[in-house]
Amino acid sequence: MKKRLLRAGYTTVCLLLATILLASCGQGSSPTTGSETPKTSGTTSKENTAAGQEVVLPIGVSLNLTGTNANLSIEVSRAAEMAVAKVNATGIKVGDTVYKFRLIADDDAGDPSKAVTVLNKQLYTDKVNYLFTFSSVTTLATLPTVDKSPNVLQFALTNSKDAIGPTHTQTFRLTQTPAEIAGPWVSWVSKNRPQVKTVYTLATDNAGIQAGVAAYNKAFAAYGLKVVGDQTFQTSTTDFYTIIDKVLAANPDAVSIPGSVPGPAIISQLREKGYKGQIWSQTGLDPNVFKTVGAAGMEGVMGIEMDPASPLVPSGIAQFLKDFQAKYNTAPSPFSTEFYSYPFVLASAITKAQSTDASKLIKVMETQPLDSPWGPISFGGQGFYGINRQAYTPAFVSEAKGGKHTVLAAISPADMVDSQKQLYGN
């Protein structure tokens, strides 16, 4: 009798526990609502979330906020924030899960060791799987770690050719570097500014800028322009008068400044010393250059800037330029369009792959066109870089007229690829 009572009691307890467990399982499987706080996912392969749940994907952004590129870093950060806000307005749907981005920005001060510290913090503390890096210094410093991180994707804003290559499978670039732009840009200038026969180059000792110098010097030679001087200086330089004396002594038809950081100071001091020739700044100028140099000093300066009113500028980029101007009361530099594009490109890759896994995203980015403010873009570069990690988007030939940049011509992706084959044989 006692044994039967014990068995009956045991059965009752088991049934009660089973009922509790079933009830708790039912509660756990109920979908979350849009009003709940989105879940932050550091590991982007987690896609077994409840139906309708929002998952936040953190993106690590490494910026030079306290160094010589501080103004440009703040600008590109704002551009990325604007893009993320647009992406998050609708979200990125993968199955029944809606993903949204969250930017985690840190200051690397343009220092390689600090860039590595930022990278480690973002990878191992913030648990990010996607990285946006600004500058060649930062990108080259982080490559050894990123190369060994198969779950990480890096989108780099850098001019350095060394940032792209067969061993750097996790790094992609939208930056149109001098290797893409120099040939068609110089070709256009040689045809439309035939009075220019000699060029003097001024550039910082930054690795990415020096890569640009090499690309432009190669293009100058290919199109019959003679380089009569090539002066290198430190990024922190502000007094260029001694250097400009050498420029004036060489009497070049044009001065080429393939680097944005000292551009306004060099232009101002060239004008102050009476230089009357052409001034070319081919890697983007500070958006406040008309305020610092003045409209008269900038008149005739040629570069790669964009005018949102130009029909040659894609509508998505033109709208961004207008929105940025309205929001921050200043025009963005060409660098900002790249950081603005990255979130859209990443969102498009996730949508097409129906996954947040890096290996699946890489396959999509290597083989399919992706949606962006530029329109559909594809990653190529196999012939030149040995791997399809370079996006080709339009670039421009611009000239300062009446206190603003005017677009004179557009350089198409096909022009860039053809020029690379002509200049480099691949």
Summary of the structure (lengths in Angstrom):
residues: 426
radius of gyration: 26.2
end to end distance: 92.2
largest distance: 116.2
contacts: 1452
relative contact order: 0.12
helix: 46%
strand: 20%
